[in-house]
Amino acid sequence: MTVIESAVEVNKPVAEVYAFLSDMNNHQQLMPENIYNWESTEDDARFTIQNMAKLAIKISNRIENQEITAIPSEKAPFDVELKWTVADNGNGTTIAKHIISADLNMMMKMLASGPLQKLADHQTEKLKEILG
């Protein structure tokens, strides 16, 4: 399993960050420009990654004010889990961590781990930008 992580401190209480992340409709705002054909509901999203793949994901698990996990709802090019964890810093700020776990063979790992890390970093930065 290839695990890619990106963390950021957000100047909002944990409940607010969790509420934003637990609605898949909000995730479009976190996506880079190479994501298009976005469709979503509160629980799932489908989109196309330019020159790569179409993905459909759904939230498989929510632990209030702690964690949101999304997995493919249709056949994906490889097994992947997208997880957000949120933790209260105790001073009104929240540490949000985006963890992408992907089952990649050696070839896929060489091709995909860079773009996946960029995606995780982009999403955490956008989260900080949007929520402050």
C-alpha positions in Angstrom: 0.0 0.0 0.0 1.3 3.4 -0.9 0.3 6.0 1.6 0.5 9.7 0.8 -0.2 12.3 3.5 -0.6 16.1 3.6 -1.5 18.1 6.7 -2.4 21.7 7.3 -3.5 23.9 10.2 -6.9 25.6 9.6 -8.0 28.7 11.7 -11.4 27.3 12.4 -12.9 25.0 15.1 -12.8 21.3 14.4 -16.6 21.0 14.0 -16.6 23.6 11.2 -13.8 21.9 9.3 -15.5 18.5 9.7 -18.8 19.9 8.5 -17.2 21.3 5.4 -15.3 18.0 4.6 -18.2 15.7 5.3 -20.2 17.1 2.4 -18.8 15.9 -0.9 -20.4 18.9 -2.7 -17.7 21.0 -1.0 -14.8 18.9 -2.3 -15.1 20.4 -5.8 -13.6 23.6 -4.3 -10.5 21.6 -3.2 -9.8 20.1 -6.6 -7.1 21.2 -9.0 -7.8 22.5 -12.5 -7.2 19.1 -14.2 -10.4 17.8 -12.6 -13.5 18.2 -14.6 -17.0 16.8 -15.3 -17.7 17.1 -11.5 -21.0 15.8 -10.2 -21.7 15.3 -6.5 -24.2 14.8 -3.7 -23.5 15.0 0.0 -22.3 11.4 0.0 -20.6 10.8 -3.3 -18.8 12.4 -6.2 -17.8 11.5 -9.7 -15.3 13.3 -11.8 -12.6 13.0 -14.5 -8.9 13.5 -14.0 -7.5 14.9 -17.2 -5.4 12.4 -19.1 -5.8 9.8 -16.4 -9.1 8.3 -15.3 -12.8 8.8 -14.4 -13.4 8.2 -10.7 -16.6 7.7 -8.7 -16.2 7.9 -4.9 -18.5 7.7 -2.0 -18.2 8.4 1.7 -17.9 5.0 3.4 -17.3 6.1 7.0 -17.9 9.3 9.1 -16.7 9.7 12.7 -18.1 13.1 13.7 -15.4 15.7 14.2 -12.6 13.2 13.6 -12.6 11.4 10.3 -14.2 11.0 6.9 -13.3 8.1 4.6 -14.2 7.8 0.9 -13.7 4.8 -1.4 -14.5 4.1 -5.1 -18.1 3.4 -5.7 -17.3 2.0 -9.2 -14.4 0.1 -10.6 -11.3 2.3 -10.2 -7.9 1.9 -12.0 -6.5 0.8 -8.6 -7.8 0.3 -5.0 -7.7 3.6 -3.2 -9.0 5.1 0.0 -9.2 8.8 0.6 -9.3 9.8 4.2 -9.5 13.2 6.0 -8.7 13.4 9.7 -9.4 16.5 11.8 -8.0 17.1 15.2 -8.6 20.0 17.6 -5.5 22.0 18.4 -7.1 23.3 21.6 -6.8 27.0 20.5 -9.7 27.2 18.1 -7.6 25.9 15.2 -7.7 22.4 13.6 -5.1 20.1 12.1 -6.6 18.6 8.9 -4.8 15.7 7.4 -5.5 14.2 4.0 -4.4 10.6 3.6 -4.5 8.8 0.3 -3.9 5.0 0.5 -3.5 3.4 -2.9 -2.7 -0.2 -3.9 -0.2 0.5 -6.6 2.2 -1.9 -8.4 5.8 -0.7 -9.0 5.0 0.8 -12.4 1.8 2.6 -11.2 3.7 3.8 -8.1 6.3 5.4 -10.3 3.7 7.1 -12.4 1.0 8.0 -9.9 2.7 8.7 -6.5 4.0 12.2 -7.6 0.6 13.3 -9.0 -1.2 11.8 -5.9 1.1 13.8 -3.5 0.5 16.9 -5.5 -3.3 16.3 -5.3 -3.1 15.8 -1.5 -1.0 18.9 -1.0 -3.2 21.0 -3.3 -6.4 19.9 -1.4 -5.0 20.7 2.0 -3.7 24.1 0.8 -7.1 24.9 -0.8 -8.9 23.9 2.5 -6.7 26.4 4.4 -7.4 29.0 1.8 -11.2 28.5 1.8 -11.7 28.1 5.5 -9.0 30.5 6.6 
